[in-house]
Amino acid sequence: MKTALLIRLCDALHRNCTLDDTLWQTLRKRFGEEAMLELLMLAGFYRTVSYLTNALRLPLEANAATFPPAEAAMR
């Protein structure tokens, strides 16, 4: 499933800042070379944005969707 594979990509990058060879080959077969570069750049862009917004303590946008509190997700 495409969604599960993309979650594996994000989890691996978040946890290890790299992809192992098996995951890389699986993603490459599913999405192709050009899409792999785009996926890596997109993940890096979102990480950069999160660093900036968190470090600068930027306020949330008034109309932005939010995640539920962590304790609610554990129920």
PQR file of N, CA, C, O and H, with PARSE charges and radii, in Angstrom:
ATOM      1  N   MET A   1       0.841  -1.183   0.000 -0.4000 1.5000
ATOM      2  CA  MET A   1       0.000   0.000   0.000 -0.0000 2.0000
ATOM      3  C   MET A   1       0.886   1.246   0.000  0.5500 1.7000
ATOM      4  O   MET A   1       1.865   1.325   0.742 -0.5500 1.4000
ATOM      5  N   LYS A   2       0.532   2.205  -0.831 -0.4000 1.5000
ATOM      6  CA  LYS A   2       1.345   3.402  -1.014 -0.0000 2.0000
ATOM      7  C   LYS A   2       1.469   4.219   0.273  0.5500 1.7000
ATOM      8  O   LYS A   2       2.560   4.688   0.600 -0.5500 1.4000
ATOM      9  H   LYS A   2      -0.263   2.141  -1.434  0.4000 1.0000
ATOM     10  N   THR A   3       0.383   4.393   0.995 -0.4000 1.5000
ATOM     11  CA  THR A   3       0.409   5.213   2.209 -0.0000 2.0000
ATOM     12  C   THR A   3       1.338   4.620   3.259  0.5500 1.7000
ATOM     13  O   THR A   3       2.118   5.341   3.880 -0.5500 1.4000
ATOM     14  H   THR A   3      -0.503   4.012   0.729  0.4000 1.0000
ATOM     15  N   ALA A   4       1.256   3.322   3.455 -0.4000 1.5000
ATOM     16  CA  ALA A   4       2.110   2.653   4.449 -0.0000 2.0000
ATOM     17  C   ALA A   4       3.582   2.784   4.074  0.5500 1.7000
ATOM     18  O   ALA A   4       4.435   2.945   4.947 -0.5500 1.4000
ATOM     19  H   ALA A   4       0.622   2.736   2.950  0.4000 1.0000
ATOM     20  N   LEU A   5       3.875   2.718   2.806 -0.4000 1.5000
ATOM     21  CA  LEU A   5       5.258   2.847   2.345 -0.0000 2.0000
ATOM     22  C   LEU A   5       5.783   4.263   2.592  0.5500 1.7000
ATOM     23  O   LEU A   5       6.935   4.438   2.989 -0.5500 1.4000
ATOM     24  H   LEU A   5       3.182   2.587   2.097  0.4000 1.0000
ATOM     25  N   LEU A   6       4.951   5.260   2.360 -0.4000 1.5000
ATOM     26  CA  LEU A   6       5.352   6.644   2.624 -0.0000 2.0000
ATOM     27  C   LEU A   6       5.545   6.888   4.122  0.5500 1.7000
ATOM     28  O   LEU A   6       6.433   7.645   4.514 -0.5500 1.4000
ATOM     29  H   LEU A   6       4.015   5.118   2.037  0.4000 1.0000
ATOM     30  N   ILE A   7       4.737   6.265   4.947 -0.4000 1.5000
ATOM     31  CA  ILE A   7       4.917   6.384   6.396 -0.0000 2.0000
ATOM     32  C   ILE A   7       6.234   5.742   6.811  0.5500 1.7000
ATOM     33  O   ILE A   7       6.938   6.274   7.669 -0.5500 1.4000
ATOM     34  H   ILE A   7       4.015   5.650   4.629  0.4000 1.0000
ATOM     35  N   ARG A   8       6.573   4.603   6.211 -0.4000 1.5000
ATOM     36  CA  ARG A   8       7.877   3.979   6.498 -0.0000 2.0000
ATOM     37  C   ARG A   8       9.022   4.907   6.112  0.5500 1.7000
ATOM     38  O   ARG A   8      10.010   5.007   6.840 -0.5500 1.4000
ATOM     39  H   ARG A   8       6.001   4.171   5.514  0.4000 1.0000
ATOM     40  N   LEU A   9       8.898   5.586   4.979 -0.4000 1.5000
ATOM     41  CA  LEU A   9       9.909   6.559   4.547 -0.0000 2.0000
ATOM     42  C   LEU A   9      10.067   7.646   5.601  0.5500 1.7000
ATOM     43  O   LEU A   9      11.181   7.933   6.039 -0.5500 1.4000
ATOM     44  H   LEU A   9       8.095   5.505   4.388  0.4000 1.0000
ATOM     45  N   CYS A  10       8.967   8.245   6.004 -0.4000 1.5000
ATOM     46  CA  CYS A  10       9.015   9.337   6.988 -0.0000 2.0000
ATOM     47  C   CYS A  10       9.568   8.857   8.326  0.5500 1.7000
ATOM     48  O   CYS A  10      10.393   9.535   8.939 -0.5500 1.4000
ATOM     49  H   CYS A  10       8.062   8.013   5.648  0.4000 1.0000
ATOM     50  N   ASP A  11       9.120   7.698   8.775 -0.4000 1.5000
ATOM     51  CA  ASP A  11       9.614   7.161  10.048 -0.0000 2.0000
ATOM     52  C   ASP A  11      11.121   6.914  10.003  0.5500 1.7000
ATOM     53  O   ASP A  11      11.836   7.248  10.947 -0.5500 1.4000
ATOM     54  H   ASP A  11       8.450   7.147   8.277  0.4000 1.0000
ATOM     55  N   ALA A  12      11.597   6.331   8.912 -0.4000 1.5000
ATOM     56  CA  ALA A  12      13.034   6.042   8.788 -0.0000 2.0000
ATOM     57  C   ALA A  12      13.849   7.325   8.763  0.5500 1.7000
ATOM     58  O   ALA A  12      14.885   7.418   9.421 -0.5500 1.4000
ATOM     59  H   ALA A  12      11.015   6.060   8.146  0.4000 1.0000
ATOM     60  N   LEU A  13      13.387   8.315   8.007 -0.4000 1.5000
ATOM     61  CA  LEU A  13      14.122   9.579   7.952 -0.0000 2.0000
ATOM     62  C   LEU A  13      14.113  10.275   9.310  0.5500 1.7000
ATOM     63  O   LEU A  13      15.125  10.839   9.725 -0.5500 1.4000
ATOM     64  H   LEU A  13      12.545   8.239   7.472  0.4000 1.0000
ATOM     65  N   HIS A  14      12.992  10.239   9.992 -0.4000 1.5000
ATOM     66  CA  HIS A  14      12.905  10.879  11.308 -0.0000 2.0000
ATOM     67  C   HIS A  14      13.802  10.173  12.320  0.5500 1.7000
ATOM     68  O   HIS A  14      14.495  10.818  13.107 -0.5500 1.4000
ATOM     69  H   HIS A  14      12.170   9.781   9.655  0.4000 1.0000
ATOM     70  N   ARG A  15      13.783   8.853  12.290 -0.4000 1.5000
ATOM     71  CA  ARG A  15      14.531   8.066  13.267 -0.0000 2.0000
ATOM     72  C   ARG A  15      16.032   8.039  12.967  0.5500 1.7000
ATOM     73  O   ARG A  15      16.847   8.196  13.876 -0.5500 1.4000
ATOM     74  H   ARG A  15      13.220   8.329  11.650  0.4000 1.0000
ATOM     75  N   ASN A  16      16.399   7.843  11.699 -0.4000 1.5000
ATOM     76  CA  ASN A  16      17.805   7.586  11.351 -0.0000 2.0000
ATOM     77  C   ASN A  16      18.444   8.641  10.445  0.5500 1.7000
ATOM     78  O   ASN A  16      19.658   8.628  10.240 -0.5500 1.4000
ATOM     79  H   ASN A  16      15.737   7.716  10.960  0.4000 1.0000
ATOM     80  N   CYS A  17      17.644   9.541   9.912 -0.4000 1.5000
ATOM     81  CA  CYS A  17      18.109  10.533   8.929 -0.0000 2.0000
ATOM     82  C   CYS A  17      18.685   9.877   7.679  0.5500 1.7000
ATOM     83  O   CYS A  17      19.502  10.478   6.982 -0.5500 1.4000
ATOM     84  H   CYS A  17      16.658   9.552  10.079  0.4000 1.0000
ATOM     85  N   THR A  18      18.266   8.655   7.395 -0.4000 1.5000
ATOM     86  CA  THR A  18      18.669   7.938   6.182 -0.0000 2.0000
ATOM     87  C   THR A  18      17.686   6.808   5.935  0.5500 1.7000
ATOM     88  O   THR A  18      16.804   6.543   6.751 -0.5500 1.4000
ATOM     89  H   THR A  18      17.602   8.167   7.962  0.4000 1.0000
ATOM     90  N   LEU A  19      17.853   6.144   4.794 -0.4000 1.5000
ATOM     91  CA  LEU A  19      17.038   4.986   4.445 -0.0000 2.0000
ATOM     92  C   LEU A  19      17.955   3.791   4.238  0.5500 1.7000
ATOM     93  O   LEU A  19      19.031   3.926   3.656 -0.5500 1.4000
ATOM     94  H   LEU A  19      18.570   6.359   4.131  0.4000 1.0000
ATOM     95  N   ASP A  20      17.539   2.628   4.707 -0.4000 1.5000
ATOM     96  CA  ASP A  20      18.357   1.448   4.431 -0.0000 2.0000
ATOM     97  C   ASP A  20      18.149   1.027   2.971  0.5500 1.7000
ATOM     98  O   ASP A  20      17.208   1.468   2.312 -0.5500 1.4000
ATOM     99  H   ASP A  20      16.665   2.517   5.180  0.4000 1.0000
ATOM    100  N   ASP A  21      19.035   0.178   2.489 -0.4000 1.5000
ATOM    101  CA  ASP A  21      19.018  -0.211   1.072 -0.0000 2.0000
ATOM    102  C   ASP A  21      17.709  -0.885   0.668  0.5500 1.7000
ATOM    103  O   ASP A  21      17.201  -0.651  -0.429 -0.5500 1.4000
ATOM    104  H   ASP A  21      19.800  -0.180   3.025  0.4000 1.0000
ATOM    105  N   THR A  22      17.169  -1.710   1.542 -0.4000 1.5000
ATOM    106  CA  THR A  22      15.932  -2.424   1.225 -0.0000 2.0000
ATOM    107  C   THR A  22      14.768  -1.458   1.046  0.5500 1.7000
ATOM    108  O   THR A  22      14.008  -1.567   0.083 -0.5500 1.4000
ATOM    109  H   THR A  22      17.581  -1.900   2.433  0.4000 1.0000
ATOM    110  N   LEU A  23      14.630  -0.521   1.963 -0.4000 1.5000
ATOM    111  CA  LEU A  23      13.548   0.456   1.860 -0.0000 2.0000
ATOM    112  C   LEU A  23      13.755   1.343   0.634  0.5500 1.7000
ATOM    113  O   LEU A  23      12.799   1.651  -0.078 -0.5500 1.4000
ATOM    114  H   LEU A  23      15.247  -0.433   2.745  0.4000 1.0000
ATOM    115  N   TRP A  24      14.985   1.750   0.386 -0.4000 1.5000
ATOM    116  CA  TRP A  24      15.276   2.580  -0.781 -0.0000 2.0000
ATOM    117  C   TRP A  24      14.825   1.864  -2.066  0.5500 1.7000
ATOM    118  O   TRP A  24      14.142   2.460  -2.898 -0.5500 1.4000
ATOM    119  H   TRP A  24      15.762   1.500   0.964  0.4000 1.0000
ATOM    120  N   GLN A  25      15.201   0.610  -2.223 -0.4000 1.5000
ATOM    121  CA  GLN A  25      14.847  -0.137  -3.432 -0.0000 2.0000
ATOM    122  C   GLN A  25      13.337  -0.324  -3.551  0.5500 1.7000
ATOM    123  O   GLN A  25      12.786  -0.230  -4.648 -0.5500 1.4000
ATOM    124  H   GLN A  25      15.756   0.126  -1.547  0.4000 1.0000
ATOM    125  N   THR A  26      12.676  -0.584  -2.448 -0.4000 1.5000
ATOM    126  CA  THR A  26      11.220  -0.745  -2.461 -0.0000 2.0000
ATOM    127  C   THR A  26      10.542   0.554  -2.895  0.5500 1.7000
ATOM    128  O   THR A  26       9.640   0.538  -3.733 -0.5500 1.4000
ATOM    129  H   THR A  26      13.123  -0.660  -1.557  0.4000 1.0000
ATOM    130  N   LEU A  27      10.975   1.666  -2.328 -0.4000 1.5000
ATOM    131  CA  LEU A  27      10.418   2.966  -2.690 -0.0000 2.0000
ATOM    132  C   LEU A  27      10.717   3.307  -4.149  0.5500 1.7000
ATOM    133  O   LEU A  27       9.849   3.808  -4.864 -0.5500 1.4000
ATOM    134  H   LEU A  27      11.707   1.679  -1.648  0.4000 1.0000
ATOM    135  N   ARG A  28      11.932   3.039  -4.581 -0.4000 1.5000
ATOM    136  CA  ARG A  28      12.346   3.354  -5.949 -0.0000 2.0000
ATOM    137  C   ARG A  28      11.530   2.571  -6.970  0.5500 1.7000
ATOM    138  O   ARG A  28      11.145   3.108  -8.008 -0.5500 1.4000
ATOM    139  H   ARG A  28      12.637   2.632  -4.000  0.4000 1.0000
ATOM    140  N   LYS A  29      11.269   1.300  -6.673 -0.4000 1.5000
ATOM    141  CA  LYS A  29      10.444   0.485  -7.577 -0.0000 2.0000
ATOM    142  C   LYS A  29       9.014   1.013  -7.632  0.5500 1.7000
ATOM    143  O   LYS A  29       8.383   0.998  -8.689 -0.5500 1.4000
ATOM    144  H   LYS A  29      11.583   0.864  -5.829  0.4000 1.0000
ATOM    145  N   ARG A  30       8.511   1.474  -6.508 -0.4000 1.5000
ATOM    146  CA  ARG A  30       7.116   1.940  -6.449 -0.0000 2.0000
ATOM    147  C   ARG A  30       6.941   3.334  -7.036  0.5500 1.7000
ATOM    148  O   ARG A  30       5.942   3.604  -7.703 -0.5500 1.4000
ATOM    149  H   ARG A  30       9.024   1.486  -5.650  0.4000 1.0000
ATOM    150  N   PHE A  31       7.916   4.235  -6.792 -0.4000 1.5000
ATOM    151  CA  PHE A  31       7.737   5.634  -7.166 -0.0000 2.0000
ATOM    152  C   PHE A  31       8.653   6.112  -8.289  0.5500 1.7000
ATOM    153  O   PHE A  31       8.321   7.080  -8.974 -0.5500 1.4000
ATOM    154  H   PHE A  31       8.728   4.016  -6.251  0.4000 1.0000
ATOM    155  N   GLY A  32       9.790   5.462  -8.493 -0.4000 1.5000
ATOM    156  CA  GLY A  32      10.730   5.888  -9.528 -0.0000 2.0000
ATOM    157  C   GLY A  32      11.788   6.836  -8.987  0.5500 1.7000
ATOM    158  O   GLY A  32      11.652   7.385  -7.894 -0.5500 1.4000
ATOM    159  H   GLY A  32      10.059   4.676  -7.936  0.4000 1.0000
ATOM    160  N   GLU A  33      12.848   7.017  -9.774 -0.4000 1.5000
ATOM    161  CA  GLU A  33      14.005   7.825  -9.362 -0.0000 2.0000
ATOM    162  C   GLU A  33      13.643   9.294  -9.102  0.5500 1.7000
ATOM    163  O   GLU A  33      14.015   9.855  -8.071 -0.5500 1.4000
ATOM    164  H   GLU A  33      12.959   6.571 -10.662  0.4000 1.0000
ATOM    165  N   GLU A  34      12.926   9.906 -10.030 -0.4000 1.5000
ATOM    166  CA  GLU A  34      12.605  11.332  -9.880 -0.0000 2.0000
ATOM    167  C   GLU A  34      11.729  11.578  -8.666  0.5500 1.7000
ATOM    168  O   GLU A  34      11.930  12.551  -7.940 -0.5500 1.4000
ATOM    169  H   GLU A  34      12.623   9.451 -10.867  0.4000 1.0000
ATOM    170  N   ALA A  35      10.767  10.709  -8.443 -0.4000 1.5000
ATOM    171  CA  ALA A  35       9.883  10.868  -7.288 -0.0000 2.0000
ATOM    172  C   ALA A  35      10.651  10.675  -5.985  0.5500 1.7000
ATOM    173  O   ALA A  35      10.325  11.302  -4.978 -0.5500 1.4000
ATOM    174  H   ALA A  35      10.604   9.918  -9.033  0.4000 1.0000
ATOM    175  N   MET A  36      11.668   9.813  -5.995 -0.4000 1.5000
ATOM    176  CA  MET A  36      12.458   9.609  -4.779 -0.0000 2.0000
ATOM    177  C   MET A  36      13.139  10.908  -4.359  0.5500 1.7000
ATOM    178  O   MET A  36      13.127  11.267  -3.181 -0.5500 1.4000
ATOM    179  H   MET A  36      11.933   9.303  -6.814  0.4000 1.0000
ATOM    180  N   LEU A  37      13.723  11.600  -5.307 -0.4000 1.5000
ATOM    181  CA  LEU A  37      14.361  12.875  -5.005 -0.0000 2.0000
ATOM    182  C   LEU A  37      13.324  13.858  -4.467  0.5500 1.7000
ATOM    183  O   LEU A  37      13.579  14.562  -3.490 -0.5500 1.4000
ATOM    184  H   LEU A  37      13.733  11.308  -6.263  0.4000 1.0000
ATOM    185  N   GLU A  38      12.168  13.902  -5.097 -0.4000 1.5000
ATOM    186  CA  GLU A  38      11.113  14.808  -4.654 -0.0000 2.0000
ATOM    187  C   GLU A  38      10.633  14.462  -3.244  0.5500 1.7000
ATOM    188  O   GLU A  38      10.414  15.362  -2.433 -0.5500 1.4000
ATOM    189  H   GLU A  38      11.961  13.330  -5.890  0.4000 1.0000
ATOM    190  N   LEU A  39      10.468  13.182  -2.942 -0.4000 1.5000
ATOM    191  CA  LEU A  39      10.030  12.765  -1.604 -0.0000 2.0000
ATOM    192  C   LEU A  39      11.059  13.151  -0.539  0.5500 1.7000
ATOM    193  O   LEU A  39      10.700  13.620   0.541 -0.5500 1.4000
ATOM    194  H   LEU A  39      10.647  12.451  -3.600  0.4000 1.0000
ATOM    195  N   LEU A  40      12.333  12.951  -0.852 -0.4000 1.5000
ATOM    196  CA  LEU A  40      13.383  13.314   0.106 -0.0000 2.0000
ATOM    197  C   LEU A  40      13.425  14.825   0.326  0.5500 1.7000
ATOM    198  O   LEU A  40      13.577  15.290   1.456 -0.5500 1.4000
ATOM    199  H   LEU A  40      12.625  12.570  -1.729  0.4000 1.0000
ATOM    200  N   MET A  41      13.291  15.579  -0.750 -0.4000 1.5000
ATOM    201  CA  MET A  41      13.294  17.034  -0.629 -0.0000 2.0000
ATOM    202  C   MET A  41      12.074  17.524   0.153  0.5500 1.7000
ATOM    203  O   MET A  41      12.182  18.445   0.963 -0.5500 1.4000
ATOM    204  H   MET A  41      13.168  15.202  -1.668  0.4000 1.0000
ATOM    205  N   LEU A  42      10.931  16.918  -0.085 -0.4000 1.5000
ATOM    206  CA  LEU A  42       9.717  17.302   0.624 -0.0000 2.0000
ATOM    207  C   LEU A  42       9.849  17.023   2.118  0.5500 1.7000
ATOM    208  O   LEU A  42       9.481  17.858   2.944 -0.5500 1.4000
ATOM    209  H   LEU A  42      10.843  16.170  -0.743  0.4000 1.0000
ATOM    210  N   ALA A  43      10.372  15.851   2.465 -0.4000 1.5000
ATOM    211  CA  ALA A  43      10.566  15.518   3.878 -0.0000 2.0000
ATOM    212  C   ALA A  43      11.543  16.495   4.530  0.5500 1.7000
ATOM    213  O   ALA A  43      11.319  16.943   5.655 -0.5500 1.4000
ATOM    214  H   ALA A  43      10.671  15.172   1.794  0.4000 1.0000
ATOM    215  N   GLY A  44      12.618  16.822   3.831 -0.4000 1.5000
ATOM    216  CA  GLY A  44      13.597  17.774   4.355 -0.0000 2.0000
ATOM    217  C   GLY A  44      13.017  19.165   4.512  0.5500 1.7000
ATOM    218  O   GLY A  44      13.317  19.862   5.482 -0.5500 1.4000
ATOM    219  H   GLY A  44      12.800  16.458   2.917  0.4000 1.0000
ATOM    220  N   PHE A  45      12.186  19.573   3.561 -0.4000 1.5000
ATOM    221  CA  PHE A  45      11.542  20.884   3.635 -0.0000 2.0000
ATOM    222  C   PHE A  45      10.641  20.976   4.867  0.5500 1.7000
ATOM    223  O   PHE A  45      10.689  21.960   5.604 -0.5500 1.4000
ATOM    224  H   PHE A  45      11.942  19.007   2.773  0.4000 1.0000
ATOM    225  N   TYR A  46       9.829  19.957   5.083 -0.4000 1.5000
ATOM    226  CA  TYR A  46       8.935  19.979   6.247 -0.0000 2.0000
ATOM    227  C   TYR A  46       9.725  19.978   7.554  0.5500 1.7000
ATOM    228  O   TYR A  46       9.328  20.623   8.524 -0.5500 1.4000
ATOM    229  H   TYR A  46       9.790  19.157   4.484  0.4000 1.0000
ATOM    230  N   ARG A  47      10.828  19.264   7.577 -0.4000 1.5000
ATOM    231  CA  ARG A  47      11.651  19.256   8.793 -0.0000 2.0000
ATOM    232  C   ARG A  47      12.245  20.644   9.036  0.5500 1.7000
ATOM    233  O   ARG A  47      12.265  21.127  10.168 -0.5500 1.4000
ATOM    234  H   ARG A  47      11.151  18.739   6.789  0.4000 1.0000
ATOM    235  N   THR A  48      12.725  21.277   7.975 -0.4000 1.5000
ATOM    236  CA  THR A  48      13.273  22.625   8.095 -0.0000 2.0000
ATOM    237  C   THR A  48      12.225  23.602   8.595  0.5500 1.7000
ATOM    238  O   THR A  48      12.496  24.415   9.479 -0.5500 1.4000
ATOM    239  H   THR A  48      12.709  20.884   7.056  0.4000 1.0000
ATOM    240  N   VAL A  49      11.031  23.525   8.031 -0.4000 1.5000
ATOM    241  CA  VAL A  49       9.942  24.401   8.469 -0.0000 2.0000
ATOM    242  C   VAL A  49       9.628  24.168   9.947  0.5500 1.7000
ATOM    243  O   VAL A  49       9.408  25.124  10.690 -0.5500 1.4000
ATOM    244  H   VAL A  49      10.811  22.865   7.312  0.4000 1.0000
ATOM    245  N   SER A  50       9.605  22.920  10.372 -0.4000 1.5000
ATOM    246  CA  SER A  50       9.296  22.640  11.781 -0.0000 2.0000
ATOM    247  C   SER A  50      10.387  23.172  12.706  0.5500 1.7000
ATOM    248  O   SER A  50      10.086  23.689  13.782 -0.5500 1.4000
ATOM    249  H   SER A  50       9.784  22.144   9.769  0.4000 1.0000
ATOM    250  N   TYR A  51      11.658  23.050  12.297 -0.4000 1.5000
ATOM    251  CA  TYR A  51      12.737  23.623  13.104 -0.0000 2.0000
ATOM    252  C   TYR A  51      12.547  25.126  13.268  0.5500 1.7000
ATOM    253  O   TYR A  51      12.638  25.660  14.373 -0.5500 1.4000
ATOM    254  H   TYR A  51      11.903  22.630  11.423  0.4000 1.0000
ATOM    255  N   LEU A  52      12.284  25.793  12.161 -0.4000 1.5000
ATOM    256  CA  LEU A  52      12.128  27.246  12.201 -0.0000 2.0000
ATOM    257  C   LEU A  52      10.930  27.681  13.041  0.5500 1.7000
ATOM    258  O   LEU A  52      11.049  28.543  13.912 -0.5500 1.4000
ATOM    259  H   LEU A  52      12.210  25.360  11.263  0.4000 1.0000
ATOM    260  N   THR A  53       9.787  27.080  12.771 -0.4000 1.5000
ATOM    261  CA  THR A  53       8.588  27.508  13.493 -0.0000 2.0000
ATOM    262  C   THR A  53       8.681  27.201  14.980  0.5500 1.7000
ATOM    263  O   THR A  53       8.201  27.979  15.804 -0.5500 1.4000
ATOM    264  H   THR A  53       9.690  26.380  12.063  0.4000 1.0000
ATOM    265  N   ASN A  54       9.285  26.088  15.326 -0.4000 1.5000
ATOM    266  CA  ASN A  54       9.430  25.747  16.748 -0.0000 2.0000
ATOM    267  C   ASN A  54      10.468  26.627  17.434  0.5500 1.7000
ATOM    268  O   ASN A  54      10.215  27.143  18.523 -0.5500 1.4000
ATOM    269  H   ASN A  54       9.675  25.456  14.656  0.4000 1.0000
ATOM    270  N   ALA A  55      11.625  26.804  16.816 -0.4000 1.5000
ATOM    271  CA  ALA A  55      12.694  27.593  17.432 -0.0000 2.0000
ATOM    272  C   ALA A  55      12.331  29.071  17.545  0.5500 1.7000
ATOM    273  O   ALA A  55      12.716  29.742  18.503 -0.5500 1.4000
ATOM    274  H   ALA A  55      11.830  26.384  15.931  0.4000 1.0000
ATOM    275  N   LEU A  56      11.589  29.569  16.563 -0.4000 1.5000
ATOM    276  CA  LEU A  56      11.178  30.971  16.601 -0.0000 2.0000
ATOM    277  C   LEU A  56       9.914  31.195  17.427  0.5500 1.7000
ATOM    278  O   LEU A  56       9.464  32.326  17.609 -0.5500 1.4000
ATOM    279  H   LEU A  56      11.276  29.024  15.786  0.4000 1.0000
ATOM    280  N   ARG A  57       9.353  30.091  17.923 -0.4000 1.5000
ATOM    281  CA  ARG A  57       8.136  30.156  18.747 -0.0000 2.0000
ATOM    282  C   ARG A  57       7.013  30.890  18.014  0.5500 1.7000
ATOM    283  O   ARG A  57       6.301  31.703  18.602 -0.5500 1.4000
ATOM    284  H   ARG A  57       9.719  29.172  17.775  0.4000 1.0000
ATOM    285  N   LEU A  58       6.868  30.596  16.739 -0.4000 1.5000
ATOM    286  CA  LEU A  58       5.823  31.245  15.955 -0.0000 2.0000
ATOM    287  C   LEU A  58       4.452  30.781  16.443  0.5500 1.7000
ATOM    288  O   LEU A  58       4.263  29.598  16.727 -0.5500 1.4000
ATOM    289  H   LEU A  58       7.446  29.935  16.260  0.4000 1.0000
ATOM    290  N   PRO A  59       3.506  31.697  16.541 -0.5600 1.5000
ATOM    291  CA  PRO A  59       2.169  31.298  17.007  0.2800 2.0000
ATOM    292  C   PRO A  59       1.458  30.482  15.924  0.5500 1.7000
ATOM    293  O   PRO A  59       1.742  30.606  14.733 -0.5500 1.4000
ATOM    294  N   LEU A  60       0.530  29.650  16.380 -0.4000 1.5000
ATOM    295  CA  LEU A  60      -0.278  28.896  15.439 -0.0000 2.0000
ATOM    296  C   LEU A  60      -1.184  29.841  14.675  0.5500 1.7000
ATOM    297  O   LEU A  60      -1.614  30.867  15.203 -0.5500 1.4000
ATOM    298  H   LEU A  60       0.299  29.549  17.348  0.4000 1.0000
ATOM    299  N   GLU A  61      -1.473  29.495  13.435 -0.4000 1.5000
ATOM    300  CA  GLU A  61      -2.410  30.286  12.649 -0.0000 2.0000
ATOM    301  C   GLU A  61      -3.812  30.064  13.216  0.5500 1.7000
ATOM    302  O   GLU A  61      -4.150  28.957  13.635 -0.5500 1.4000
ATOM    303  H   GLU A  61      -1.124  28.662  13.006  0.4000 1.0000
ATOM    304  N   ALA A  62      -4.615  31.109  13.226 -0.4000 1.5000
ATOM    305  CA  ALA A  62      -5.948  31.052  13.842 -0.0000 2.0000
ATOM    306  C   ALA A  62      -6.834  29.966  13.240  0.5500 1.7000
ATOM    307  O   ALA A  62      -7.584  29.319  13.970 -0.5500 1.4000
ATOM    308  H   ALA A  62      -4.341  32.008  12.885  0.4000 1.0000
ATOM    309  N   ASN A  63      -6.765  29.753  11.939 -0.4000 1.5000
ATOM    310  CA  ASN A  63      -7.648  28.788  11.281 -0.0000 2.0000
ATOM    311  C   ASN A  63      -6.986  27.454  10.969  0.5500 1.7000
ATOM    312  O   ASN A  63      -7.573  26.620  10.280 -0.5500 1.4000
ATOM    313  H   ASN A  63      -6.156  30.279  11.346  0.4000 1.0000
ATOM    314  N   ALA A  64      -5.792  27.245  11.459 -0.4000 1.5000
ATOM    315  CA  ALA A  64      -5.054  26.022  11.138 -0.0000 2.0000
ATOM    316  C   ALA A  64      -5.596  24.831  11.925  0.5500 1.7000
ATOM    317  O   ALA A  64      -5.970  24.956  13.091 -0.5500 1.4000
ATOM    318  H   ALA A  64      -5.315  27.922  12.019  0.4000 1.0000
ATOM    319  N   ALA A  65      -5.629  23.685  11.268 -0.4000 1.5000
ATOM    320  CA  ALA A  65      -6.020  22.448  11.952 -0.0000 2.0000
ATOM    321  C   ALA A  65      -4.909  22.053  12.921  0.5500 1.7000
ATOM    322  O   ALA A  65      -3.734  22.305  12.653 -0.5500 1.4000
ATOM    323  H   ALA A  65      -5.325  23.584  10.321  0.4000 1.0000
ATOM    324  N   THR A  66      -5.266  21.447  14.025 -0.4000 1.5000
ATOM    325  CA  THR A  66      -4.280  21.008  15.017 -0.0000 2.0000
ATOM    326  C   THR A  66      -4.438  19.518  15.285  0.5500 1.7000
ATOM    327  O   THR A  66      -5.488  18.933  15.022 -0.5500 1.4000
ATOM    328  H   THR A  66      -6.220  21.242  14.243  0.4000 1.0000
ATOM    329  N   PHE A  67      -3.388  18.921  15.806 -0.4000 1.5000
ATOM    330  CA  PHE A  67      -3.444  17.531  16.215 -0.0000 2.0000
ATOM    331  C   PHE A  67      -4.091  17.454  17.591  0.5500 1.7000
ATOM    332  O   PHE A  67      -4.018  18.409  18.364 -0.5500 1.4000
ATOM    333  H   PHE A  67      -2.534  19.397  16.019  0.4000 1.0000
ATOM    334  N   PRO A  68      -4.723  16.323  17.905 -0.5600 1.5000
ATOM    335  CA  PRO A  68      -5.258  16.177  19.265  0.2800 2.0000
ATOM    336  C   PRO A  68      -4.103  16.075  20.254  0.5500 1.7000
ATOM    337  O   PRO A  68      -2.993  15.721  19.857 -0.5500 1.4000
ATOM    338  N   PRO A  69      -4.333  16.375  21.530 -0.5600 1.5000
ATOM    339  CA  PRO A  69      -3.280  16.217  22.531  0.2800 2.0000
ATOM    340  C   PRO A  69      -2.748  14.773  22.521  0.5500 1.7000
ATOM    341  O   PRO A  69      -3.481  13.836  22.203 -0.5500 1.4000
ATOM    342  N   ALA A  70      -1.483  14.610  22.869 -0.4000 1.5000
ATOM    343  CA  ALA A  70      -0.843  13.301  22.828 -0.0000 2.0000
ATOM    344  C   ALA A  70      -1.600  12.280  23.665  0.5500 1.7000
ATOM    345  O   ALA A  70      -1.739  11.127  23.257 -0.5500 1.4000
ATOM    346  H   ALA A  70      -0.888  15.371  23.128  0.4000 1.0000
ATOM    347  N   GLU A  71      -2.086  12.685  24.819 -0.4000 1.5000
ATOM    348  CA  GLU A  71      -2.795  11.731  25.684 -0.0000 2.0000
ATOM    349  C   GLU A  71      -4.086  11.242  25.047  0.5500 1.7000
ATOM    350  O   GLU A  71      -4.503  10.114  25.308 -0.5500 1.4000
ATOM    351  H   GLU A  71      -1.973  13.622  25.151  0.4000 1.0000
ATOM    352  N   ALA A  72      -4.731  12.056  24.220 -0.4000 1.5000
ATOM    353  CA  ALA A  72      -5.943  11.634  23.519 -0.0000 2.0000
ATOM    354  C   ALA A  72      -5.625  10.594  22.456  0.5500 1.7000
ATOM    355  O   ALA A  72      -6.426   9.695  22.200 -0.5500 1.4000
ATOM    356  H   ALA A  72      -4.392  12.972  24.008  0.4000 1.0000
ATOM    357  N   ALA A  73      -4.463  10.717  21.841 -0.4000 1.5000
ATOM    358  CA  ALA A  73      -4.070   9.758  20.800 -0.0000 2.0000
ATOM    359  C   ALA A  73      -3.745   8.399  21.384  0.5500 1.7000
ATOM    360  O   ALA A  73      -3.807   7.400  20.668 -0.5500 1.4000
ATOM    361  H   ALA A  73      -3.813  11.447  22.049  0.4000 1.0000
ATOM    362  N   MET A  74      -3.404   8.328  22.649 -0.4000 1.5000
ATOM    363  CA  MET A  74      -3.022   7.069  23.294 -0.0000 2.0000
ATOM    364  C   MET A  74      -4.226   6.248  23.758  0.5500 1.7000
ATOM    365  O   MET A  74      -4.083   5.085  24.133 -0.5500 1.4000
ATOM    366  H   MET A  74      -3.354   9.139  23.231  0.4000 1.0000
ATOM    367  N   ARG A  75      -5.388   6.847  23.729 -0.4000 1.5000
ATOM    368  CA  ARG A  75      -6.585   6.126  24.223 -0.0000 2.0000
ATOM    369  C   ARG A  75      -7.048   5.088  23.246  0.5500 1.7000
ATOM    370  O   ARG A  75      -8.033   4.396  23.501 -0.5500 1.4000
ATOM    371  H   ARG A  75      -5.505   7.792  23.424  0.4000 1.0000
TER
END
